[in-house]
Amino acid sequence: MDEVHQLVKGINLRNPSARFEMVREAAHRAERLLLVSATPVFGNEASFLAMLHLLDPVIYSLSDLETFQTKIANRQPLAHLIAELSPDNIIFLGDVIDKLTAMFPTDPLLKKYAKSLESMLADFPVEADEDIKEAITAIRSHVSETYRLHRRILRNRRSSVHDLTPERIGLKTATYRSAERAAVFALLEQWRSSAALSVYREEEGKRAAVLSELFFLFLEALIASPQELLSLVEKRLNGAADKAGAAALLYPGERETLLQLRSATLELCRDDAKLHALADLLERLVNSRGKQVILFCTYPGTASEVTEFIEKRFPGKVATHQPSSDCSVEGILKDANCAILVCDRRAEEGLNLHQGSQEKVMVHYDLPLSPNRLEQRIGRLDRFGFLGDILSHAVVCQDDVYETLWSACLEDGFGVFHQSIATMQYLIDAEMASLRREVLVQGGDAVQALTLRLGGEAGLMVKELQKIELQDQLDAMQDEPLQAFDDLEDVDGDWKGIQAQVDAWVEHNLLFEKVPHHIEGFAPPDRVFRFQYNHDRNRNTLVPLDRFMEKFLPVIDLKARGGGSQKPRSFPFSYRRETAVAKGLQLLRYGNPFIDGMMDFTSQDDRGKSFALWRYAPSYVAQEEVDHFFRFDFTVEVDLATAMSLAKMMGLPNLRTIHQALRRQGDITLPPLYQTVWLNADFEVPDTQLVESHLELPYSKLPRRDGSYDRNLNHHRWETIMQMNFPVIRQWDQVCAAARSAAVAAFREATNLDEELNDILVELSSYDEIHFAQRQSRLSLLSKKERQGEEREIETERLLREALVKGIATPKISLDSVGAVFLSNNDPFR
């Protein structure tokens, strides 16, 4: 579940909503649960407790909020100490270590790491000393792993992957003048002053609260849409209840002011100065700089008005996001003719607007009085994979003091155009609630005061972020796998290598046909194509049609031109990620249904598991009339039989999930190994040159350049060989069994398997010793209920781990395929 904070925001733990109850029921039934949220724990204890409750309802009961809040408060001193544990603080590291060990007196591993660091500090090292850095990292990692809030929290900080996400570089305002807007602003100020005067010395009363809310609604409407402001004024004049909950007029003289405000707002609705300012800005961005603009308005009606106006300047280049339309946003963004995509508030959540190959820029036609909404807007571009920086533009009227002050507050106070503020949404909500109350009496001064209170190095935003980061560091993954990102990128970027392997397998071996798929105006460096199943005399795909339809149904395009019941075609594919992303194609990688289907089919198909062939080689000099060789293809992987038997015996639920988890752990420790072993008639490994020149050649029934070719030893040809009375054929069963035993021994020797297993077990023993010591140290900080649950988990994990270690010490050695090659300069089948 993504954005899970939306589910628990403002939750009443004693009486949760029906939606939360529905999710809770599903979560507690699920085998697997992944909750994704940017919510910090600090300041959001109730929401965070509710999320942890979905993971572990026994330990994290909704009735234990006070206990949970105490736990968070007690973590803050530890968070400060971890922050001070840095090479930059080398002079005071001794004091930090003393405080840490005093905080956890029963943690032997922490004492060991601390003692090691203290011995280094005695030699007065420099900050850049690598040993010092390693020692500090060891302590930080240990504390993070041992004393994290919950073992199942995987906190990854955005700053750790800054190279993979874009940078926000500020706001540029396109200003304009408007006498009509100045008139509306003046009348709103008149309304505010009179309303504030009417509640003098009663600022905390109910009437003051209603007037404050009403004025805030006026401001929101003026910034977003004059039509919305006009609607609010009309409701006030007609005595209808409005969004602030007020029907009757609230102070003497309000009606006269509202009548003037209605008249001025009608004039503003007819004023197109803002639209012209917007069009001029778009002219610069699109025509001069070739940008694709993501343009946000608040209301759908405003978006329609804006679209109609700018289409006159940019005919054929403007598109509008319509949630109910069949036309996908992805397709619009990838359309080279689309220069401007107009969105309203319905597009502020859940959409990825960073797609497509064109450089993008965001324009705000209005700046809503909600920093969290601005965060959501910018978040449509601020995503993994977006290339370039994010510069925002906004259209601001110089004659509207509130709009000018608010744009400055967003940039200099909240800082939303320079960094993500998603983790500070609760502080933001509290500050905006204060602004709603204060702006009636203080006017623009309240906005300026908010900017000063929030911004700068000593501002609330920086302080709150520091508190959040201190807490998050305790739960963060200390050893960020940055090298893994690079390695993954290198592997994924080698699309030509992936293409060569898959094509050899699918096109050349199984005889699928690659059919080019042309996309108008698109010429990527790779070739977009479909795989076609063939069922005719000339080219018959070597997969039964019924099996193909069964295994590959998710990738069959039933509407593909040229396809049919006898020649079904897949959806368009690409091997290159950039091509697939640019045009919304299926990417051929592990996880794609076509690749998964091929792997599943191949693993169940017995063709190729064993083979025998006669290889005629005119230049080969055989020691006998014919020399025979064996080929064994071995796979080695962890044996999970013992661990799974133990899991069944312990009555653990979700055995399939446990099997997959153990498989992952086993593969990390002992990566599956694949090895080919060749043996000659004496069960010895033949000369490398012989293997390369004669044995490893691909099967070919047609003559090669040197005149050699192959005969598949089917049933009839095998009878011919038996009649030749070769000694080895008479004892073929025993010879094969003996060859396998010899091959296993040769395999172990060639791979140094026993030595490698010993090294793995030593390293694993060291890791497990630290891991279980950390879990044991954690028990001292837990409540009785938490400790009982943790002890049960530790015991279960320890037993399964011991069984897994046995499976690594005596791994499963499987024979993936076996073959026999009879090599001779004679062809008895001519």
ZAMARGU-4260 file (C-alpha; in steps of 0.2 Angstrom, whole numbers, plus 5000, padded with zeros to 4 digits):
<rodrens>
0) 5000/5000/5000 | 5008/5016/4994 | 5005/5033/5003 | 4998/5024/5018 | 4999/5040/5029
5) 4983/5045/5019 | 4974/5031/5028 | 4980/5035/5046 | 4981/5054/5045 | 4972/5061/5060
10) 4966/5044/5065 | 4956/5042/5081 | 4964/5026/5089 | 4949/5023/5100 | 4937/5023/5085
15) 4946/5021/5069 | 4937/5024/5052 | 4928/5011/5042 | 4941/5012/5029 | 4955/5009/5042
20) 4945/4994/5048 | 4944/4987/5031 | 4962/4988/5027 | 4967/4981/5044 | 4956/4966/5041
25) 4965/4963/5024 | 4982/4967/5031 | 4981/4954/5045 | 4975/4941/5033 | 4989/4944/5020
30) 5004/4933/5018 | 5015/4948/5013 | 5012/4967/5017 | 5022/4981/5011 | 5018/4999/5018
35) 5026/5014/5009 | 5026/5031/5017 | 5037/5046/5019 | 5029/5049/5036 | 5042/5053/5050
40) 5039/5045/5067 | 5043/5061/5076 | 5028/5071/5079 | 5016/5058/5071 | 5016/5045/5085
45) 4997/5041/5083 | 4998/5038/5064 | 5015/5029/5065 | 5007/5017/5079 | 4993/5014/5067
50) 5004/5009/5053 | 5015/4997/5064 | 4998/4990/5071 | 4995/4984/5053 | 5011/4975/5053
55) 5011/4968/5071 | 4994/4970/5080 | 4999/4960/5095 | 5015/4971/5100 | 5008/4987/5093
60) 4991/4988/5100 | 4981/5004/5096 | 4977/5006/5115 | 4996/5009/5119 | 4998/5026/5112
65) 5005/5033/5128 | 5018/5019/5129 | 5023/5022/5111 | 5025/5041/5114 | 5036/5038/5129
70) 5047/5026/5118 | 5049/5039/5105 | 5054/5052/5117 | 5067/5041/5125 | 5075/5038/5108
75) 5078/5057/5106 | 5094/5057/5117 | 5101/5042/5107 | 5097/5051/5091 | 5107/5066/5096
80) 5122/5054/5102 | 5122/5045/5085 | 5122/5062/5076 | 5138/5067/5086 | 5146/5051/5081
85) 5156/5058/5067 | 5174/5060/5061 | 5170/5079/5061 | 5168/5078/5080 | 5184/5068/5083
90) 5189/5078/5098 | 5173/5074/5108 | 5171/5056/5102 | 5177/5049/5118 | 5163/5058/5128
95) 5150/5052/5115 | 5156/5034/5117 | 5155/5035/5136 | 5137/5041/5135 | 5132/5027/5123
100) 5140/5013/5133 | 5131/5020/5149 | 5115/5020/5140 | 5116/5002/5135 | 5127/4994/5149
105) 5121/4976/5145 | 5126/4977/5126 | 5143/4967/5124 | 5145/4971/5106 | 5143/4989/5108
110) 5157/4988/5122 | 5168/4979/5110 | 5166/4991/5096 | 5168/5006/5108 | 5184/4999/5115
115) 5191/4997/5098 | 5187/5015/5093 | 5194/5021/5110 | 5210/5013/5107 | 5212/5022/5090
120) 5208/5039/5098 | 5222/5036/5110 | 5234/5039/5095 | 5226/5056/5091 | 5221/5052/5073
125) 5215/5064/5060 | 5197/5066/5054 | 5201/5058/5037 | 5208/5042/5045 | 5200/5027/5036
130) 5201/5016/5052 | 5192/5029/5062 | 5178/5030/5049 | 5176/5011/5049 | 5175/5010/5068
135) 5162/5024/5068 | 5152/5015/5054 | 5152/4999/5064 | 5145/5007/5080 | 5132/5017/5070
140) 5127/5001/5060 | 5126/4991/5076 | 5115/5004/5085 | 5104/5006/5070 | 5101/4987/5068
145) 5099/4983/5086 | 5089/4998/5093 | 5078/5002/5078 | 5060/5006/5082 | 5054/4990/5073
150) 5065/4977/5064 | 5053/4978/5049 | 5055/4996/5046 | 5066/4999/5031 | 5070/5018/5031
155) 5079/5024/5016 | 5084/5043/5016 | 5081/5053/5000 | 5098/5061/5003 | 5107/5044/5001
160) 5101/5042/4983 | 5102/5061/4977 | 5110/5056/4961 | 5094/5046/4956 | 5082/5059/4960
165) 5080/5077/4953 | 5085/5093/4962 | 5072/5107/4965 | 5081/5124/4960 | 5068/5137/4965
170) 5053/5147/4959 | 5053/5161/4945 | 5038/5172/4945 | 5031/5180/4930 | 5023/5196/4936
175) 5009/5207/4929 | 4998/5222/4934 | 4980/5222/4935 | 4969/5237/4941 | 4954/5225/4943
180) 4963/5214/4954 | 4970/5229/4964 | 4952/5234/4967 | 4947/5217/4973 | 4962/5216/4985
185) 4957/5233/4992 | 4939/5228/4995 | 4945/5212/5003 | 4956/5222/5015 | 4941/5233/5019
190) 4931/5218/5023 | 4945/5210/5034 | 4948/5226/5044 | 4929/5228/5048 | 4927/5210/5052
195) 4943/5211/5064 | 4936/5226/5072 | 4919/5218/5075 | 4928/5204/5086 | 4940/5216/5095
200) 4944/5208/5112 | 4934/5193/5107 | 4947/5185/5095 | 4946/5168/5103 | 4927/5167/5102
205) 4917/5157/5090 | 4912/5172/5079 | 4930/5176/5077 | 4934/5159/5071 | 4920/5159/5058
210) 4926/5176/5051 | 4944/5170/5051 | 4939/5154/5041 | 4928/5165/5029 | 4942/5177/5026
215) 4954/5163/5022 | 4942/5155/5010 | 4940/5172/5001 | 4959/5173/4999 | 4960/5155/4993
220) 4947/5159/4980 | 4955/5175/4974 | 4972/5167/4972 | 4964/5152/4963 | 4949/5158/4953
225) 4939/5175/4953 | 4923/5164/4948 | 4925/5154/4965 | 4927/5171/4974 | 4911/5177/4966
230) 4902/5162/4971 | 4907/5164/4989 | 4901/5182/4989 | 4885/5178/4981 | 4881/5165/4995
235) 4885/5177/5008 | 4873/5190/5000 | 4859/5177/4998 | 4861/5171/5016 | 4865/5153/5011
240) 4877/5143/5022 | 4895/5144/5015 | 4910/5133/5018 | 4914/5142/5034 | 4897/5137/5041
245) 4890/5155/5041 | 4874/5160/5034 | 4869/5176/5042 | 4879/5192/5040 | 4891/5194/5054
250) 4895/5212/5057 | 4887/5229/5053 | 4890/5236/5036 | 4896/5219/5029 | 4882/5219/5015
255) 4888/5235/5008 | 4906/5229/5007 | 4900/5213/4999 | 4890/5222/4986 | 4905/5232/4981
260) 4916/5216/4981 | 4904/5207/4970 | 4904/5221/4957 | 4923/5222/4957 | 4925/5203/4956
265) 4913/5203/4941 | 4925/5215/4933 | 4940/5204/4938 | 4932/5189/4930 | 4932/5199/4913
270) 4950/5204/4915 | 4962/5193/4905 | 4978/5201/4911 | 4983/5185/4920 | 4980/5175/4904
275) 4991/5186/4894 | 5005/5185/4907 | 5003/5166/4906 | 5003/5165/4887 | 5019/5176/4887
280) 5028/5165/4899 | 5023/5149/4889 | 5029/5158/4873 | 5047/5160/4881 | 5047/5142/4888
285) 5040/5133/4873 | 5046/5142/4858 | 5062/5149/4864 | 5068/5134/4875 | 5059/5119/4868
290) 5052/5114/4885 | 5036/5103/4888 | 5026/5112/4901 | 5016/5104/4915 | 5003/5118/4919
295) 4993/5117/4935 | 4977/5126/4940 | 4966/5122/4955 | 4949/5121/4947 | 4943/5111/4932
300) 4934/5127/4926 | 4949/5137/4927 | 4959/5124/4917 | 4946/5124/4903 | 4947/5143/4902
305) 4966/5143/4902 | 4966/5129/4888 | 4954/5138/4877 | 4964/5154/4878 | 4982/5147/4876
310) 4976/5136/4861 | 4975/5152/4851 | 4993/5155/4853 | 4998/5136/4852 | 4986/5128/4840
315) 4988/5109/4841 | 5001/5109/4855 | 4989/5109/4870 | 4982/5094/4879 | 4971/5093/4895
320) 4971/5080/4908 | 4954/5072/4909 | 4953/5058/4923 | 4938/5051/4914 | 4945/5051/4897
325) 4952/5035/4888 | 4967/5045/4882 | 4981/5041/4894 | 4993/5054/4902 | 5007/5043/4897
330) 5003/5044/4879 | 5000/5063/4880 | 5017/5066/4887 | 5026/5055/4874 | 5017/5064/4860
335) 5031/5075/4852 | 5017/5087/4846 | 5011/5091/4864 | 5020/5106/4871 | 5008/5110/4886
340) 4998/5098/4897 | 4985/5108/4907 | 4980/5099/4924 | 4969/5104/4938 | 4969/5098/4956
345) 4963/5081/4951 | 4980/5077/4944 | 4990/5082/4960 | 4990/5065/4967 | 4994/5048/4959
350) 5001/5053/4942 | 5018/5051/4935 | 5021/5066/4924 | 5039/5065/4922 | 5038/5052/4907
355) 5043/5055/4889 | 5059/5061/4881 | 5055/5080/4881 | 5063/5091/4895 | 5049/5097/4907
360) 5045/5112/4917 | 5031/5116/4929 | 5020/5131/4929 | 5008/5136/4942 | 4994/5146/4936
365) 4989/5148/4954 | 4998/5145/4971 | 4985/5136/4982 | 4985/5141/5001 | 4991/5123/5005
370) 5010/5119/5005 | 5006/5101/5005 | 4996/5102/4989 | 5011/5111/4981 | 5022/5097/4987
375) 5010/5085/4978 | 5010/5095/4962 | 5029/5096/4961 | 5030/5077/4966 | 5022/5073/4949
380) 5039/5078/4942 | 5051/5075/4957 | 5052/5056/4954 | 5065/5043/4952 | 5071/5043/4933
385) 5067/5061/4930 | 5081/5069/4920 | 5086/5087/4925 | 5082/5099/4938 | 5065/5106/4943
390) 5062/5124/4941 | 5045/5130/4945 | 5036/5146/4937 | 5021/5155/4944 | 5010/5169/4937
395) 5009/5182/4951 | 5000/5199/4952 | 5010/5214/4958 | 4994/5222/4964 | 4989/5208/4975
400) 4999/5209/4991 | 4993/5193/4998 | 4998/5183/4982 | 5015/5191/4982 | 5018/5188/5001
405) 5012/5170/4999 | 5023/5166/4984 | 5038/5172/4995 | 5032/5162/5010 | 5031/5146/4999
410) 5049/5149/4993 | 5058/5156/5008 | 5048/5150/5022 | 5042/5132/5018 | 5055/5130/5005
415) 5044/5119/4994 | 5053/5124/4978 | 5070/5119/4985 | 5067/5103/4994 | 5054/5090/4997
420) 5043/5094/5012 | 5033/5078/5012 | 5040/5072/5029 | 5035/5089/5038 | 5017/5088/5033
425) 5011/5088/5051 | 5021/5104/5056 | 5014/5112/5040 | 4996/5108/5045 | 4999/5115/5062
430) 5007/5131/5055 | 4993/5133/5042 | 4980/5131/5055 | 4988/5146/5065 | 4989/5156/5049
435) 4970/5153/5046 | 4967/5160/5064 | 4979/5175/5063 | 4977/5182/5046 | 4960/5190/5050
440) 4967/5201/5063 | 4985/5203/5056 | 4982/5203/5038 | 4998/5202/5027 | 5009/5203/5043
445) 5003/5186/5047 | 5010/5179/5031 | 5026/5188/5033 | 5028/5183/5051 | 5025/5165/5046
450) 5039/5166/5033 | 5051/5173/5046 | 5046/5160/5058 | 5049/5145/5046 | 5063/5151/5035
455) 5082/5153/5037 | 5095/5142/5046 | 5086/5145/5063 | 5069/5143/5056 | 5056/5130/5061
460) 5058/5120/5045 | 5076/5117/5047 | 5074/5113/5066 | 5060/5101/5062 | 5069/5093/5048
465) 5084/5090/5060 | 5073/5082/5073 | 5065/5070/5060 | 5082/5066/5052 | 5089/5062/5070
470) 5075/5049/5073 | 5076/5043/5055 | 5094/5039/5056 | 5091/5026/5070 | 5080/5017/5058
475) 5089/5020/5042 | 5099/5008/5033 | 5117/5012/5037 | 5126/5004/5023 | 5118/5011/5008
480) 5120/4999/4993 | 5126/5013/4981 | 5138/5001/4972 | 5123/4990/4969 | 5114/5004/4960
485) 5129/5006/4949 | 5130/4987/4946 | 5111/4986/4942 | 5113/5000/4930 | 5127/4992/4921
490) 5118/4976/4919 | 5102/4984/4914 | 5111/4995/4901 | 5119/4980/4892 | 5103/4978/4882
495) 5112/4971/4867 | 5119/4957/4877 | 5102/4953/4884 | 5095/4954/4867 | 5108/4942/4860
500) 5105/4929/4874 | 5086/4930/4873 | 5086/4929/4854 | 5097/4914/4853 | 5085/4905/4865
505) 5068/4911/4858 | 5071/4915/4840 | 5085/4903/4835 | 5082/4888/4846 | 5063/4888/4849
510) 5059/4896/4832 | 5048/4910/4837 | 5048/4924/4823 | 5053/4942/4827 | 5041/4953/4818
515) 5046/4972/4817 | 5034/4984/4825 | 5035/5001/4817 | 5030/5017/4827 | 5027/5033/4817
520) 5041/5046/4819 | 5050/5035/4832 | 5068/5028/4827 | 5076/5021/4843 | 5094/5013/4842
525) 5086/4996/4845 | 5072/4988/4835 | 5054/4987/4842 | 5046/4970/4838 | 5033/4957/4842
530) 5037/4938/4845 | 5025/4928/4833 | 5021/4909/4836 | 5022/4900/4820 | 5012/4884/4816
535) 5015/4880/4798 | 5026/4868/4788 | 5040/4880/4784 | 5044/4886/4802 | 5035/4877/4816
540) 5038/4885/4834 | 5045/4871/4845 | 5032/4874/4859 | 5015/4866/4858 | 5001/4878/4854
545) 4990/4874/4868 | 5005/4876/4880 | 5010/4893/4872 | 4992/4899/4875 | 4992/4893/4893
550) 5009/4900/4898 | 5009/4916/4888 | 4992/4922/4888 | 4996/4939/4897 | 5008/4944/4883
555) 4997/4939/4868 | 4990/4954/4859 | 4973/4947/4853 | 4971/4963/4842 | 4988/4963/4834
560) 4987/4965/4815 | 4993/4950/4806 | 4991/4938/4820 | 4978/4925/4822 | 4973/4909/4830
565) 4987/4899/4822 | 5000/4913/4823 | 4997/4923/4839 | 5008/4938/4841 | 5014/4946/4857
570) 5012/4964/4863 | 5027/4975/4856 | 5043/4972/4865 | 5060/4981/4867 | 5076/4976/4875
575) 5081/4994/4879 | 5073/5002/4894 | 5074/5020/4887 | 5064/5014/4872 | 5051/5004/4882
580) 5048/5019/4894 | 5047/5032/4880 | 5033/5022/4871 | 5025/5012/4885 | 5031/4996/4878
585) 5034/4979/4887 | 5053/4978/4893 | 5060/4960/4891 | 5068/4957/4908 | 5066/4945/4922
590) 5048/4948/4928 | 5041/4950/4911 | 5027/4937/4908 | 5035/4932/4892 | 5052/4928/4900
595) 5044/4920/4915 | 5033/4909/4904 | 5049/4904/4894 | 5058/4899/4910 | 5043/4890/4917
600) 5041/4880/4900 | 5059/4876/4898 | 5061/4870/4916 | 5046/4858/4913 | 5051/4852/4895
605) 5062/4837/4895 | 5069/4841/4878 | 5088/4845/4879 | 5089/4837/4896 | 5099/4823/4889
610) 5106/4820/4871 | 5118/4809/4862 | 5126/4813/4845 | 5139/4806/4833 | 5151/4820/4827
615) 5160/4816/4811 | 5176/4826/4810 | 5188/4822/4795 | 5203/4829/4804 | 5201/4820/4820
620) 5212/4805/4824 | 5203/4794/4836 | 5212/4782/4848 | 5199/4769/4845 | 5187/4767/4830
625) 5177/4780/4839 | 5181/4790/4855 | 5166/4794/4867 | 5165/4809/4878 | 5152/4814/4892
630) 5146/4831/4895 | 5138/4835/4912 | 5130/4852/4917 | 5129/4854/4935 | 5120/4867/4946
635) 5124/4869/4964 | 5112/4878/4976 | 5107/4878/4995 | 5097/4862/5000 | 5082/4868/5009
640) 5074/4851/5012 | 5080/4851/5031 | 5074/4869/5034 | 5057/4866/5026 | 5054/4850/5036
645) 5058/4860/5052 | 5046/4873/5047 | 5032/4861/5044 | 5036/4852/5060 | 5035/4869/5070
650) 5018/4872/5062 | 5023/4888/5054 | 5010/4897/5043 | 5013/4902/5025 | 5026/4889/5020
655) 5027/4895/5002 | 5032/4912/5008 | 5045/4904/5021 | 5052/4894/5006 | 5054/4909/4996
660) 5062/4919/5010 | 5074/4905/5014 | 5078/4903/4995 | 5083/4922/4995 | 5094/4920/5010
665) 5102/4904/5004 | 5105/4912/4987 | 5113/4928/4995 | 5125/4917/5005 | 5128/4904/4992
670) 5124/4911/4974 | 5119/4897/4963 | 5133/4889/4953 | 5133/4882/4935 | 5147/4872/4929
675) 5150/4861/4914 | 5162/4845/4915 | 5168/4835/4901 | 5175/4818/4903 | 5184/4806/4891
680) 5182/4787/4890 | 5194/4785/4905 | 5183/4797/4915 | 5196/4811/4915 | 5195/4829/4910
685) 5200/4830/4892 | 5213/4843/4885 | 5206/4861/4884 | 5211/4862/4866 | 5201/4846/4861
690) 5186/4853/4871 | 5186/4870/4862 | 5190/4863/4844 | 5179/4848/4844 | 5167/4845/4859
695) 5160/4862/4862 | 5154/4866/4844 | 5136/4870/4842 | 5126/4855/4835 | 5125/4856/4816
700) 5118/4844/4804 | 5125/4854/4790 | 5143/4852/4786 | 5155/4866/4794 | 5169/4874/4785
705) 5181/4859/4790 | 5168/4846/4784 | 5163/4841/4801 | 5144/4838/4805 | 5133/4830/4818
710) 5121/4815/4818 | 5107/4815/4832 | 5107/4798/4839 | 5089/4794/4839 | 5082/4777/4842
715) 5086/4769/4825 | 5104/4776/4825 | 5107/4769/4842 | 5102/4752/4836 | 5115/4754/4823
720) 5128/4758/4836 | 5123/4743/4846 | 5126/4732/4831 | 5144/4739/4830 | 5148/4729/4845
725) 5158/4743/4854 | 5163/4737/4871 | 5157/4753/4880 | 5140/4750/4872 | 5138/4733/4880
730) 5140/4741/4898 | 5132/4758/4894 | 5121/4759/4910 | 5136/4755/4921 | 5147/4767/4911
735) 5135/4781/4913 | 5133/4779/4932 | 5152/4778/4934 | 5154/4794/4923 | 5142/4803/4934
740) 5152/4799/4950 | 5168/4804/4942 | 5160/4820/4935 | 5154/4825/4952 | 5172/4823/4959
745) 5179/4833/4944 | 5167/4846/4947 | 5171/4848/4965 | 5190/4849/4961 | 5187/4861/4947
750) 5177/4874/4957 | 5186/4872/4973 | 5169/4869/4980 | 5173/4862/4997 | 5186/4876/5000
755) 5173/4889/4995 | 5159/4881/5006 | 5171/4882/5021 | 5175/4900/5018 | 5156/4904/5016
760) 5152/4895/5033 | 5166/4904/5042 | 5159/4921/5036 | 5141/4916/5040 | 5146/4910/5057
765) 5153/4927/5061 | 5138/4936/5054 | 5126/4926/5064 | 5135/4928/5080 | 5134/4947/5078
770) 5116/4946/5072 | 5109/4936/5086 | 5119/4946/5099 | 5111/4962/5092 | 5094/4954/5094
775) 5098/4948/5111 | 5104/4966/5116 | 5088/4973/5110 | 5077/4963/5122 | 5083/4974/5137
780) 5074/4989/5130 | 5057/4980/5126 | 5041/4979/5136 | 5036/4963/5143 | 5024/4960/5129
785) 5036/4965/5115 | 5050/4955/5123 | 5040/4939/5123 | 5036/4941/5105 | 5054/4945/5101
790) 5060/4930/5110 | 5049/4918/5100 | 5055/4926/5084 | 5073/4924/5089 | 5071/4906/5093
795) 5062/4902/5077 | 5074/4912/5067 | 5089/4903/5076 | 5082/4885/5072 | 5078/4889/5054
800) 5095/4897/5052 | 5104/4882/5059 | 5094/4871/5046 | 5099/4883/5032 | 5117/4882/5037
805) 5116/4863/5035 | 5109/4866/5018 | 5123/4877/5013 | 5137/4865/5021 | 5129/4850/5010
810) 5122/4859/4995 | 5111/4852/4982 | 5121/4847/4967 | 5109/4844/4953 | 5112/4837/4935
815) 5104/4850/4924 | 5108/4841/4908 | 5119/4827/4902 | 5125/4822/4885 | 5137/4810/4875
820) 5147/4814/4860 | 5154/4800/4849 | 5169/4808/4840 | 5176/4800/4824 | 5183/4803/4807
825) 5170/4790/4801 | 5152/4791/4798 | 5143/4774/4799 | 5126/4782/4794 | 5130/4787/4777
</rodrens>
